[in-house]
Amino acid sequence: MTEAPRTHPRIGVLGPVCVFTTASEATPVTSGRARSLLVSLVLSHPRPVGIEALVADAWPDRPPQNPNGAVQTQISRLRKSLGAQMIAGSAAGYRLVTDGPVSDLAVVEDLSRSARSAELEYPTGLQNWRGEPGTDLPDGELRARLTARADRAFRILQEADWRRRLRTEPQTVATELAMARERRPLDEHLAAVHMRAVLAAGDPNAALQIHARIAAGLAEALGADPGPELAAAHSAALTYAPMPRTPPPPSDEYLADPEMMTQLTAALRESSVVTVLGPGGIGKTRLVTEYIAVHTPMNVFVDLSAARAPDDVRAAVAAALGRGALPEQGTAATPTASPVSASGIAGAALAHLAAAGAVIVLDGCEHLVDFVADLITDIRSRRDDLTIVATSRIGLGLVDERNLTVPPLPPERGAALLERRIRALRPEIQTDVAVFAELCTRLDGSPLAIELAAAQLRHLSPRDLLERVDSRFELLTPTGGRRRSLSEIVSTSWELLPDNAQRTLEVLASLPGDVRLDDALTFAEVTEQSLAEVCNHSLAVVVDHPDGATRYRLTETVREFARAHTAADPAREAALRREKIAWASRLVTDVAGTLSGTDVVKAFARLDETTDAVLAILDSVVGDPDPADPGAPARLLPITLWRVVRTGGHPGLGDLAEAAVSGCDDPGCGDSAEIPGLLCATGYLIALGRYRAAGRARTALRRTARRHPPAAHLAPLVEAVNGSPRRLAQVLARASRSANPVVAAVAEIARSDIAEFAAAPSMSRRSALRAVVAAELAGHPWLTAAARHRLGRGHLLLGDRAGAATLFARAADDYAALGFQEESSRTRVHQAIALSDSAPDVAVELLETCLRDSGDTPRAFVATAHAALADLRVGDDPSGARRSAERAIEIVGPPTDAHCAYLHGVRAVILARTGEMVAARLAAESLRISLSRLAAAPAANLPALGAASAAVSLVTGTAPTDVLAGAARGARYRRDFSVIDLGDGPHSRRTALLTVLR
């Protein structure tokens, strides 16, 4: 234990009297009277010493004529050495004043007060002695008092050191005790300690001889018999048997985990009962045997893994002790009625174990937790100085028990173990670190599973093994030897669970990822008590989360086992499926309601956490519909909208949408909870071009909304989807005047989008400005960011690049604060485009950061970023500009929409500007054909189509006077990129472009 830096001097009395400065430099006290007076103050600290007592200690032979003056003179000298504030005077006398230990004697006495601390700090305590205390004091009572206290502290510390070293060097300790007893031949306590030392060294005859000699000495000198302590040591010598030892495990680097060894050492310092917890196969036993091999060779190792009844435990303990039957030797083998007393261990045997500093290891206690706990309590009631280490999958529940949980192997250590085992089987195998690490992760970092997997590599490659690891229970089965299979290990833990805890584990396993407490409690049979049972059996762990909510995590091994158990009971599986659908439906409805409020950050986090689980349930109800609940797909479909927002898409959206509509085809079915799903289905089917299915979706939506009026914030959407385009404008206009600012903001954003597509930028900007005002009034952070982004686009369309850049920057910061990194990156791309004229270097930095953060994913905004880089590089780096333009087209593919066509136009112009005229003309002609098709689509994006048309006009060389260029100007073509600029010239009306293109 490292002492904190001192801020005051310390007095040294364990040797020549001196004063240690704060830098630990010793300053001798030269005056004999001052030495005596200082020692007197030290021995009385913190009590004051009166003048009379000080005179008696400092002038034992002849008192001074003026006692007060003489004492004051010596005190003044001492204050010069110690500091005036360290000696305080009062009517009662003088005393030392200090915050910490006043002397080296006080330091060692503090250490000696705790046997456990003294054991740890003995070498440090011994260093305080600089010689024989009191040799520079005159003979008398003061010297005797100092010597007695110093000797008492020395003996306690020395005995604690003997106990510590008795475990590893008993013969050396016995020799030191023999030398110490020469000075104190009739000291019974020292003789008893000496007897325990020679017993630990394996020599009971020497212990009996020690007892015989001191018994004779006591009878001759005092006429007395040996006391209880010597009698107990004599009994231990008479009943001596060699101490059983657990052989150390073979050395294996992967298990030499310094952190776990340190934690176990610290736990044993804090408590004499430590339970090492963890699931089967995690390495509990190995950790304890490694600790014993390194720290404590003396031990009793009791294997309880096969014990299934109290008698089995008694037999195992008796066998490990090598003492024959339990209870006391010589009694009948039949146990008594009391389970605790029947497990009593012979007192002499326990005394022997305690004297040797042995550790009792009870390995595999999970089968009889209550009985083992009673056994430990009984042992400790007899000997509280024994150390007991238990390994178990279940905590023992003792009052002063210290639990230590063994964690899974981290991937790097697991991979090292796997490679070592593989090398032993197939030395020629090629190392694939990534595959090894993935295998260890998939096997939950379990040493047992990794060992079993390595055995499969006799006939499989690592990659083939990785592909088969989902069938771990069939795969990881030993073909020989004594090792148990992975299935047997997990099955044992399952069987130890109460029935309701088994049901709880099935619920946790049925949901992917970590499961929140409030989610778990919505399922029947799940209670806080059953969750505690699952965790106490090491089948789930509680994980911390920044939001403070309790979450439970399973290993994939436990999850697969519980799911297989559920699947084996069709009735149970069907009931659990219905509960999961009900939970997911409530979740989607509740979160959807929260999204219209101000606490959207929490709602976003909830969606991120549960989307995978709800999508899995949606897939199951679509793949295997429940006739009793046909509306389930529609209730769950809105969760896909969040996946689209987060990732840009979701596979099979069209099929999921059609399944949702099919479930609502029956006129007698449907309720208001299905309306959001039908809205999503209609939108998806229209976007995917499945117009006939979209018609059925609108019919189902109209019918359901008629029978079950939608919520106020959904009513405008329902009306808009069911009405004509002209009716849509009326619905949005009415919604924009809603008293609900959230509804008004959404309506204005939609109106701004429609106005932009219709080449009405001023109207688009006005609607976006109103959306910002409404969103800020609602206090809705996501809507505010979206409205600012929309307003920035309006400014950019009108040529106000500086205003657009400012709005884009604020929106990007808002998105980032909400955790929408992709939306933030998309907005940064628009910010870079707005800055491309005024700050091209900043624009390039923003674009490169976006591409670095987004990983060049196939998203439209990433393609736009590449096109923007091409625009910025075209003058200085023609080849780099072409590469960026080509990469943009690789991402977006053929021109399937107006924005995509716009990027194709940028590429065509870049090719022309960099001298690739043939390729540019071919690209322009191909784009012209695509534009005629896009112009026929409903709700065409006129500014984007105009920009693509302008590009065609520039490449073909007919601008600025041709009809196509005039139509592009009339459509207010987008001027995001400087390479597409028609300059001044004639322009036609806004919609003329569609006629020209067709």
Sequence and secondary structure as in RCSB ss.txt:
>XXXX:A:sequence
MTEAPRTHPRIGVLGPVCVFTTASEATPVTSGRARSLLVSLVLSHPRPVGIEALVADAWPDRPPQNPNGAVQTQI
SRLRKSLGAQMIAGSAAGYRLVTDGPVSDLAVVEDLSRSARSAELEYPTGLQNWRGEPGTDLPDGELRARLTARA
DRAFRILQEADWRRRLRTEPQTVATELAMARERRPLDEHLAAVHMRAVLAAGDPNAALQIHARIAAGLAEALGAD
PGPELAAAHSAALTYAPMPRTPPPPSDEYLADPEMMTQLTAALRESSVVTVLGPGGIGKTRLVTEYIAVHTPMNV
FVDLSAARAPDDVRAAVAAALGRGALPEQGTAATPTASPVSASGIAGAALAHLAAAGAVIVLDGCEHLVDFVADL
ITDIRSRRDDLTIVATSRIGLGLVDERNLTVPPLPPERGAALLERRIRALRPEIQTDVAVFAELCTRLDGSPLAI
ELAAAQLRHLSPRDLLERVDSRFELLTPTGGRRRSLSEIVSTSWELLPDNAQRTLEVLASLPGDVRLDDALTFAE
VTEQSLAEVCNHSLAVVVDHPDGATRYRLTETVREFARAHTAADPAREAALRREKIAWASRLVTDVAGTLSGTDV
VKAFARLDETTDAVLAILDSVVGDPDPADPGAPARLLPITLWRVVRTGGHPGLGDLAEAAVSGCDDPGCGDSAEI
PGLLCATGYLIALGRYRAAGRARTALRRTARRHPPAAHLAPLVEAVNGSPRRLAQVLARASRSANPVVAAVAEIA
RSDIAEFAAAPSMSRRSALRAVVAAELAGHPWLTAAARHRLGRGHLLLGDRAGAATLFARAADDYAALGFQEESS
RTRVHQAIALSDSAPDVAVELLETCLRDSGDTPRAFVATAHAALADLRVGDDPSGARRSAERAIEIVGPPTDAHC
AYLHGVRAVILARTGEMVAARLAAESLRISLSRLAAAPAANLPALGAASAAVSLVTGTAPTDVLAGAARGARYRR
DFSVIDLGDGPHSRRTALLTVLR
>XXXX:A:secstr
      SS EEE SSS EEE TT  EEE   HHHHHHHHHHHHHTTS B HHHHHHHH SSS  SSHHHHHHHHH
HHHHHHH GGGEEEETTEEEE  SS SBHHHHHHHHHT HHHHHHHHHHHHTT  S TTTTS SSHHHHHHHHHH
HHHHHHHHHHHHHHHTTT HHHHHHHHHHHHHH TT HHHHHHHHHHHHHTT HHHHHHHHHHHHHHHHHHT   
  HHHHHHHHHHHT             GGG  HHHHHHHHHHHHH SEEEEE  TTSSHHHHHHHHHHHH   EE
EEE TT  SHHHHHHHHHHHHTS SSSSTTS SS  S HHHHT   HHHHHHHHHTT EEEEE  GGGHHHHHHH
HHHHHHH TT EEEEEESS    TT EEEE     HHHHHHHHHHHHHHH TT    HHHHHHHHHHTTT HHHH
HHHHHHTTTS HHHHHHHGGGHHHHS  SSSS   HHHHHHHHHHHS HHHHHHHHHHHHSSS EEHHHHTTSTT
  HHHHHHHHHTTS EEE  TT   EEE  HHHHHHHHHHHHT HHHHHHHHHHHHHHHHHHHHHHHHHHTSS H
HHHHHHHHHHHHHHHHHHHHHHHS  TT TTHHHHHTTHHHHHHHHHS  TTHHHHHHHHHHHT STT   GGGH
HHHHHHHHHHHHTT HHHHHHHHHHHHHHHHHS   TTTHHHHHHHHS HHHHHHHHHHHHT SSHHHHHHHHHH
HHHHHHHTT HHHHHHHHHHHHHHHHHHT HHHHHHHHHHHHHHHHHTT HHHHHHHHHHHHHHHHHHT HHHHH
HHHHHHHHHHTTT HHHHHHHHHHHHHHHTT S HHHHHHHHHHHHHHTTT HHHHHHHHHHHHHHH S  SHHH
HHHHHHHHHHHHHTT HHHHHHHHHHHHHHHHHHTTSSS  HHHHHHHHHHHHHHHT TTTSHHHHHHHHTT   
SSTT    S     TTHHHHHH 
